[in-house]
Amino acid sequence: MDLSSSGWSGIDCQDWTKLDVIRARLDAGADPDSGPHVWESALQTAAREGSPEVVAELARRVTDVDAESDGRTALWDAVFENRPGNARALVSAGADPWRPMMSGWSPGRLSLVTRHPGLFGTPPGGVGLSAEETAAVAEARRLITSLGSWDDDGMSLACVAGIDAAEAARRLAAVPANEAEVEEIMEDPFADMDASLALAGITDVPGGCVLSQMCGYALSAPGVGERLSTGTVCYSMFANPKSGNQGGVFRDGVTEDWDTHPGGGSVDSGMSALEILTTFLYQGHAVAYCCARAGLRLPDARAFTGNPDMWVRLPGDYWR
């Protein structure tokens, strides 16, 4: 598709809140069924980023207010991005909140797990949440609240199901770090990066254990995840200050997924119902996402904020 010929070239994210700008483009011939990106229409972009007034204007002009892209409609995007005003504008224009899509998560059913469960009124029979889904929503809110907010830039972590701290240390051939070296490294982690990369904390938590490194990427190395995940699963992450959260998934000693984006909120039509729900619930909460996917139920953030059960030294380079 030639985006320049669609009439949307040069539109930026702030413009989707400006009715006069969008209306002028439409009046000048911009295609309402096209958009600034090849993967979605202008209506879908506005549903995520724009104002209800812009959404209503576009919805009035499109051929199909329920047109789908990658398995979802503009209304679904409005719900996922927590834009209830945009969602109401779309429903007023004829969008169907109960239209099946995204592994059973219609816009209406997805709204039931948001802070606006009554957005579309009472759902049709059989469309409500299962007991498992209701429990997942409650646990997400509990876990996010329990972990709180703190600066995780530059840290790496590994969340492992079903093993304790002692077993994690054994699998990595890690040795105890003495108090003096821990204090020296923690006082200035950047003074000796080799020493910082070798230091990790391990904490027993309900469901398994957590490994954390306050300054360094070592715990996101494939060799770490593969060793830790023998007979179980491990979710790891490096909170890269330059490029964002970089995750990995390891199962029974094998790398299952790499260069994931925990807490990023990106979904696609090929994901399972549970993956879509979990991604939605943990948007912007990368550490909580890793814990949840590993089935860990942490009571607080102690495992990540410098007070682990034990400090250890990692003996090797696990990137090899």
HELIX and SHEET records of a PDB file:
HELIX    1   1 LEU A    3  SER A    6  1                                   4    
HELIX    2   2 CYS A   13  THR A   17  5                                   5    
HELIX    3   3 LEU A   19  ASP A   27  1                                   9    
HELIX    4   4 ALA A   42  GLU A   49  1                                   8    
HELIX    5   5 PRO A   52  ARG A   61  1                                  10    
HELIX    6   6 ALA A   74  PHE A   80  1                                   7    
HELIX    7   7 PRO A   84  SER A   92  1                                   9    
HELIX    8   8 PRO A  107  SER A  111  1                                   5    
HELIX    9   9 ALA A  131  LEU A  147  1                                  17    
HELIX   10  10 ALA A  165  ARG A  171  1                                   7    
HELIX   11  11 GLU A  179  GLU A  187  1                                   9    
HELIX   12  12 MET A  193  ALA A  198  1                                   6    
HELIX   13  13 ALA A  218  SER A  220  5                                   3    
HELIX   14  14 PRO A  222  LEU A  228  1                                   7    
HELIX   15  15 ALA A  273  LEU A  281  1                                   9    
HELIX   16  16 ALA A  286  ARG A  293  1                                   8    
SHEET    1   A 8 VAL A 175  PRO A 176  0                                        
SHEET    2   A 8 MET A 310  ARG A 313 -1                                        
SHEET    3   A 8 LEU A 199  VAL A 205 -1                                        
SHEET    4   A 8 GLY A 208  GLN A 213 -1                                        
SHEET    5   A 8 SER A 156  ALA A 161 -1                                        
SHEET    6   A 8 VAL A 233  ASN A 240 -1                                        
SHEET    7   A 8 GLY A 244  ARG A 251 -1                                        
SHEET    8   A 8 VAL A 254  THR A 260 -1                                        
END                                                                             
